[in-house]
C-alpha cells in the first residue's frame, strides 16, 4: 500500500491507494487539485491574501520550492495590474518603466514563465553561450544566473511563478541545451495556456480560480513532458548504463586515460552532470569519477607488467599529474606502491 503526502496544501493528511504500484502522474495531479479545492475555505482565503502581499526579501526562503514570491529591486519602476494565487503557482500582469536601464544580470529565486512581446536578447551565464533573441514565451529556472539586454523603455508581461516539483512530484533538472531552449519557448501548448491565464486575469469569469488552478497544473505537466524525466520505456532503452555502454566507456578510458570528462559524458546524453552522476551511481554502485579511476589503475597494472616502461611514464600515460599522486591512488586500491606491485610480479 502506497501513501502519498499532499505537498500542495501542506496538510499532514495522506492519500492511500490499494495497490502496490504508483498511480499515474495524471491521477496524482487530479487528486492534488481536488484536495486543494476541498480544503478549508477560510484557511485558503487567508493564504491567498497573504500571498498577494509582497514580503521583504529573505534568502533562506527562496530555495526552489520554498517560496513563490517575486522580489524586484527597489530601483525597478513597476506596477502590478492583476495577480492571482493558484495551485503551486502565482500569476501576475506587470508593467515596467525602464527609463535609462537597458541591461540586467539576475538570479531568479524561483522558477517562472514570462509571456511578453518585449524585444530582448539574453543568455545563461553558466552555459557560456552567445546572446539569443528571446521569444514571446520564456522560462527562467530558479537559481540560474541570466543576463539580458533590451532597447525599449516600457514592458508589459504576464509572469507565472511556478513550483513544478511540488505540483508534479517530479524533479526538473535542465541541461545546457535545454537551458538554451527556455530562452525562446516554442511549445504551442504552453503559449496557449499562458494566453488563457492572461485573459482570465484581465477579465475573470465565474470559475476563474478553477481555470487558473487547472492552467498551473497544465503548465507544470507540459514542462515535465518537454524537459523532465522520460517514461520508463524510454529510460530503459536510452538512458540506462547497461553493459554495452559501460564496456564502451572502459574502452574509452583505456584509449585516452585522464582525458575522460564527466561533463562531456553528461552532455552526450543531454542531461546535467548532477543527473548523470546520480543515474550512474544507481546503475553501478559507484560514482563516474571512481569508476574511471578504478579502470585507469587497472590499465596501470597491465602496463607495470612491461619492464621497459618507467613508473613515471606509466603514471603520465594513465592520466596522473605526477608519480606521487599515482602512487597514492595505486596504494589505496592495491595496498602497495606501483614498484612493489611490479617486484611481486617478478617473484611469481
Secondary structure as a PSIPRED ss2 file (coil, helix, strand):
# PSIPRED VFORMAT (PSIPRED V4.0)

   1 X C   1.000  0.000  0.000
   2 X E   0.000  0.000  1.000
   3 X E   0.000  0.000  1.000
   4 X E   0.000  0.000  1.000
   5 X E   0.000  0.000  1.000
   6 X C   1.000  0.000  0.000
   7 X C   1.000  0.000  0.000
   8 X C   1.000  0.000  0.000
   9 X C   1.000  0.000  0.000
  10 X C   1.000  0.000  0.000
  11 X C   1.000  0.000  0.000
  12 X C   1.000  0.000  0.000
  13 X C   1.000  0.000  0.000
  14 X E   0.000  0.000  1.000
  15 X E   0.000  0.000  1.000
  16 X E   0.000  0.000  1.000
  17 X E   0.000  0.000  1.000
  18 X C   1.000  0.000  0.000
  19 X C   1.000  0.000  0.000
  20 X C   1.000  0.000  0.000
  21 X C   1.000  0.000  0.000
  22 X C   1.000  0.000  0.000
  23 X C   1.000  0.000  0.000
  24 X C   1.000  0.000  0.000
  25 X H   0.000  1.000  0.000
  26 X H   0.000  1.000  0.000
  27 X H   0.000  1.000  0.000
  28 X H   0.000  1.000  0.000
  29 X H   0.000  1.000  0.000
  30 X H   0.000  1.000  0.000
  31 X H   0.000  1.000  0.000
  32 X H   0.000  1.000  0.000
  33 X H   0.000  1.000  0.000
  34 X H   0.000  1.000  0.000
  35 X H   0.000  1.000  0.000
  36 X H   0.000  1.000  0.000
  37 X H   0.000  1.000  0.000
  38 X C   1.000  0.000  0.000
  39 X C   1.000  0.000  0.000
  40 X C   1.000  0.000  0.000
  41 X H   0.000  1.000  0.000
  42 X H   0.000  1.000  0.000
  43 X H   0.000  1.000  0.000
  44 X H   0.000  1.000  0.000
  45 X H   0.000  1.000  0.000
  46 X H   0.000  1.000  0.000
  47 X H   0.000  1.000  0.000
  48 X H   0.000  1.000  0.000
  49 X H   0.000  1.000  0.000
  50 X H   0.000  1.000  0.000
  51 X H   0.000  1.000  0.000
  52 X H   0.000  1.000  0.000
  53 X C   1.000  0.000  0.000
  54 X C   1.000  0.000  0.000
  55 X C   1.000  0.000  0.000
  56 X C   1.000  0.000  0.000
  57 X C   1.000  0.000  0.000
  58 X C   1.000  0.000  0.000
  59 X H   0.000  1.000  0.000
  60 X H   0.000  1.000  0.000
  61 X H   0.000  1.000  0.000
  62 X C   1.000  0.000  0.000
  63 X C   1.000  0.000  0.000
  64 X C   1.000  0.000  0.000
  65 X C   1.000  0.000  0.000
  66 X C   1.000  0.000  0.000
  67 X C   1.000  0.000  0.000
  68 X C   1.000  0.000  0.000
  69 X C   1.000  0.000  0.000
  70 X C   1.000  0.000  0.000
  71 X C   1.000  0.000  0.000
  72 X C   1.000  0.000  0.000
  73 X C   1.000  0.000  0.000
  74 X C   1.000  0.000  0.000
  75 X C   1.000  0.000  0.000
  76 X C   1.000  0.000  0.000
  77 X E   0.000  0.000  1.000
  78 X E   0.000  0.000  1.000
  79 X E   0.000  0.000  1.000
  80 X E   0.000  0.000  1.000
  81 X E   0.000  0.000  1.000
  82 X E   0.000  0.000  1.000
  83 X E   0.000  0.000  1.000
  84 X E   0.000  0.000  1.000
  85 X E   0.000  0.000  1.000
  86 X E   0.000  0.000  1.000
  87 X C   1.000  0.000  0.000
  88 X C   1.000  0.000  0.000
  89 X E   0.000  0.000  1.000
  90 X E   0.000  0.000  1.000
  91 X E   0.000  0.000  1.000
  92 X E   0.000  0.000  1.000
  93 X E   0.000  0.000  1.000
  94 X E   0.000  0.000  1.000
  95 X E   0.000  0.000  1.000
  96 X E   0.000  0.000  1.000
  97 X E   0.000  0.000  1.000
  98 X C   1.000  0.000  0.000
  99 X C   1.000  0.000  0.000
 100 X C   1.000  0.000  0.000
 101 X C   1.000  0.000  0.000
 102 X C   1.000  0.000  0.000
 103 X E   0.000  0.000  1.000
 104 X E   0.000  0.000  1.000
 105 X E   0.000  0.000  1.000
 106 X E   0.000  0.000  1.000
 107 X E   0.000  0.000  1.000
 108 X C   1.000  0.000  0.000
 109 X C   1.000  0.000  0.000
 110 X C   1.000  0.000  0.000
 111 X C   1.000  0.000  0.000
 112 X E   0.000  0.000  1.000
 113 X E   0.000  0.000  1.000
 114 X E   0.000  0.000  1.000
 115 X E   0.000  0.000  1.000
 116 X E   0.000  0.000  1.000
 117 X C   1.000  0.000  0.000
 118 X C   1.000  0.000  0.000
 119 X C   1.000  0.000  0.000
 120 X E   0.000  0.000  1.000
 121 X E   0.000  0.000  1.000
 122 X E   0.000  0.000  1.000
 123 X E   0.000  0.000  1.000
 124 X E   0.000  0.000  1.000
 125 X C   1.000  0.000  0.000
 126 X C   1.000  0.000  0.000
 127 X C   1.000  0.000  0.000
 128 X C   1.000  0.000  0.000
 129 X C   1.000  0.000  0.000
 130 X C   1.000  0.000  0.000
 131 X C   1.000  0.000  0.000
 132 X E   0.000  0.000  1.000
 133 X E   0.000  0.000  1.000
 134 X C   1.000  0.000  0.000
 135 X C   1.000  0.000  0.000
 136 X C   1.000  0.000  0.000
 137 X E   0.000  0.000  1.000
 138 X E   0.000  0.000  1.000
 139 X E   0.000  0.000  1.000
 140 X E   0.000  0.000  1.000
 141 X C   1.000  0.000  0.000
 142 X C   1.000  0.000  0.000
 143 X C   1.000  0.000  0.000
 144 X C   1.000  0.000  0.000
 145 X E   0.000  0.000  1.000
 146 X E   0.000  0.000  1.000
 147 X E   0.000  0.000  1.000
 148 X E   0.000  0.000  1.000
 149 X E   0.000  0.000  1.000
 150 X E   0.000  0.000  1.000
 151 X C   1.000  0.000  0.000
 152 X C   1.000  0.000  0.000
 153 X C   1.000  0.000  0.000
 154 X E   0.000  0.000  1.000
 155 X E   0.000  0.000  1.000
 156 X E   0.000  0.000  1.000
 157 X E   0.000  0.000  1.000
 158 X E   0.000  0.000  1.000
 159 X E   0.000  0.000  1.000
 160 X E   0.000  0.000  1.000
 161 X E   0.000  0.000  1.000
 162 X E   0.000  0.000  1.000
 163 X C   1.000  0.000  0.000
 164 X H   0.000  1.000  0.000
 165 X H   0.000  1.000  0.000
 166 X H   0.000  1.000  0.000
 167 X H   0.000  1.000  0.000
 168 X H   0.000  1.000  0.000
 169 X C   1.000  0.000  0.000
 170 X C   1.000  0.000  0.000
 171 X C   1.000  0.000  0.000
 172 X C   1.000  0.000  0.000
 173 X C   1.000  0.000  0.000
 174 X C   1.000  0.000  0.000
 175 X C   1.000  0.000  0.000
 176 X H   0.000  1.000  0.000
 177 X H   0.000  1.000  0.000
 178 X H   0.000  1.000  0.000
 179 X H   0.000  1.000  0.000
 180 X H   0.000  1.000  0.000
 181 X H   0.000  1.000  0.000
 182 X H   0.000  1.000  0.000
 183 X H   0.000  1.000  0.000
 184 X C   1.000  0.000  0.000
 185 X C   1.000  0.000  0.000
 186 X C   1.000  0.000  0.000
 187 X C   1.000  0.000  0.000
 188 X H   0.000  1.000  0.000
 189 X H   0.000  1.000  0.000
 190 X H   0.000  1.000  0.000
 191 X H   0.000  1.000  0.000
 192 X H   0.000  1.000  0.000
 193 X H   0.000  1.000  0.000
 194 X H   0.000  1.000  0.000
 195 X H   0.000  1.000  0.000
 196 X H   0.000  1.000  0.000
 197 X H   0.000  1.000  0.000
 198 X H   0.000  1.000  0.000
 199 X H   0.000  1.000  0.000
 200 X H   0.000  1.000  0.000
 201 X H   0.000  1.000  0.000
 202 X H   0.000  1.000  0.000
 203 X C   1.000  0.000  0.000
 204 X C   1.000  0.000  0.000
 205 X C   1.000  0.000  0.000
 206 X C   1.000  0.000  0.000
 207 X C   1.000  0.000  0.000
 208 X H   0.000  1.000  0.000
 209 X H   0.000  1.000  0.000
 210 X H   0.000  1.000  0.000
 211 X H   0.000  1.000  0.000
 212 X H   0.000  1.000  0.000
 213 X H   0.000  1.000  0.000
 214 X H   0.000  1.000  0.000
 215 X H   0.000  1.000  0.000
 216 X H   0.000  1.000  0.000
 217 X H   0.000  1.000  0.000
 218 X H   0.000  1.000  0.000
 219 X H   0.000  1.000  0.000
 220 X H   0.000  1.000  0.000
 221 X H   0.000  1.000  0.000
 222 X H   0.000  1.000  0.000
 223 X H   0.000  1.000  0.000
 224 X H   0.000  1.000  0.000
 225 X H   0.000  1.000  0.000
 226 X H   0.000  1.000  0.000
 227 X H   0.000  1.000  0.000
 228 X C   1.000  0.000  0.000
 229 X C   1.000  0.000  0.000
 230 X C   1.000  0.000  0.000
 231 X C   1.000  0.000  0.000
 232 X H   0.000  1.000  0.000
 233 X H   0.000  1.000  0.000
 234 X H   0.000  1.000  0.000
 235 X H   0.000  1.000  0.000
 236 X H   0.000  1.000  0.000
 237 X H   0.000  1.000  0.000
 238 X H   0.000  1.000  0.000
 239 X H   0.000  1.000  0.000
 240 X C   1.000  0.000  0.000
 241 X C   1.000  0.000  0.000
 242 X C   1.000  0.000  0.000
 243 X H   0.000  1.000  0.000
 244 X H   0.000  1.000  0.000
 245 X H   0.000  1.000  0.000
 246 X H   0.000  1.000  0.000
 247 X H   0.000  1.000  0.000
 248 X H   0.000  1.000  0.000
 249 X H   0.000  1.000  0.000
 250 X H   0.000  1.000  0.000
 251 X H   0.000  1.000  0.000
 252 X H   0.000  1.000  0.000
 253 X H   0.000  1.000  0.000
 254 X H   0.000  1.000  0.000
 255 X H   0.000  1.000  0.000
 256 X C   1.000  0.000  0.000
 257 X C   1.000  0.000  0.000
 258 X C   1.000  0.000  0.000
 259 X C   1.000  0.000  0.000
 260 X C   1.000  0.000  0.000
 261 X C   1.000  0.000  0.000
 262 X H   0.000  1.000  0.000
 263 X H   0.000  1.000  0.000
 264 X H   0.000  1.000  0.000
 265 X H   0.000  1.000  0.000
 266 X H   0.000  1.000  0.000
 267 X H   0.000  1.000  0.000
 268 X H   0.000  1.000  0.000
 269 X C   1.000  0.000  0.000
 270 X C   1.000  0.000  0.000
 271 X C   1.000  0.000  0.000
 272 X C   1.000  0.000  0.000
 273 X H   0.000  1.000  0.000
 274 X H   0.000  1.000  0.000
 275 X H   0.000  1.000  0.000
 276 X H   0.000  1.000  0.000
 277 X H   0.000  1.000  0.000
 278 X H   0.000  1.000  0.000
 279 X H   0.000  1.000  0.000
 280 X H   0.000  1.000  0.000
 281 X H   0.000  1.000  0.000
 282 X H   0.000  1.000  0.000
 283 X H   0.000  1.000  0.000
 284 X H   0.000  1.000  0.000
 285 X C   1.000  0.000  0.000
 286 X C   1.000  0.000  0.000
 287 X C   1.000  0.000  0.000
 288 X H   0.000  1.000  0.000
 289 X H   0.000  1.000  0.000
 290 X H   0.000  1.000  0.000
 291 X H   0.000  1.000  0.000
 292 X H   0.000  1.000  0.000
 293 X H   0.000  1.000  0.000
 294 X H   0.000  1.000  0.000
 295 X H   0.000  1.000  0.000
 296 X H   0.000  1.000  0.000
 297 X H   0.000  1.000  0.000
 298 X H   0.000  1.000  0.000
 299 X H   0.000  1.000  0.000
 300 X H   0.000  1.000  0.000
 301 X H   0.000  1.000  0.000
 302 X H   0.000  1.000  0.000
 303 X H   0.000  1.000  0.000
 304 X H   0.000  1.000  0.000
 305 X C   1.000  0.000  0.000
 306 X C   1.000  0.000  0.000
 307 X C   1.000  0.000  0.000
 308 X C   1.000  0.000  0.000
 309 X C   1.000  0.000  0.000
 310 X C   1.000  0.000  0.000
 311 X H   0.000  1.000  0.000
 312 X H   0.000  1.000  0.000
 313 X H   0.000  1.000  0.000
 314 X H   0.000  1.000  0.000
 315 X H   0.000  1.000  0.000
 316 X H   0.000  1.000  0.000
 317 X H   0.000  1.000  0.000
 318 X C   1.000  0.000  0.000
 319 X C   1.000  0.000  0.000
 320 X C   1.000  0.000  0.000
 321 X C   1.000  0.000  0.000
 322 X C   1.000  0.000  0.000
 323 X H   0.000  1.000  0.000
 324 X H   0.000  1.000  0.000
 325 X H   0.000  1.000  0.000
 326 X H   0.000  1.000  0.000
 327 X H   0.000  1.000  0.000
 328 X H   0.000  1.000  0.000
 329 X H   0.000  1.000  0.000
 330 X H   0.000  1.000  0.000
 331 X H   0.000  1.000  0.000
 332 X H   0.000  1.000  0.000
 333 X H   0.000  1.000  0.000
 334 X H   0.000  1.000  0.000
 335 X C   1.000  0.000  0.000
 336 X C   1.000  0.000  0.000
 337 X C   1.000  0.000  0.000
 338 X H   0.000  1.000  0.000
 339 X H   0.000  1.000  0.000
 340 X H   0.000  1.000  0.000
 341 X H   0.000  1.000  0.000
 342 X H   0.000  1.000  0.000
 343 X H   0.000  1.000  0.000
 344 X H   0.000  1.000  0.000
 345 X H   0.000  1.000  0.000
 346 X H   0.000  1.000  0.000
 347 X H   0.000  1.000  0.000
 348 X C   1.000  0.000  0.000
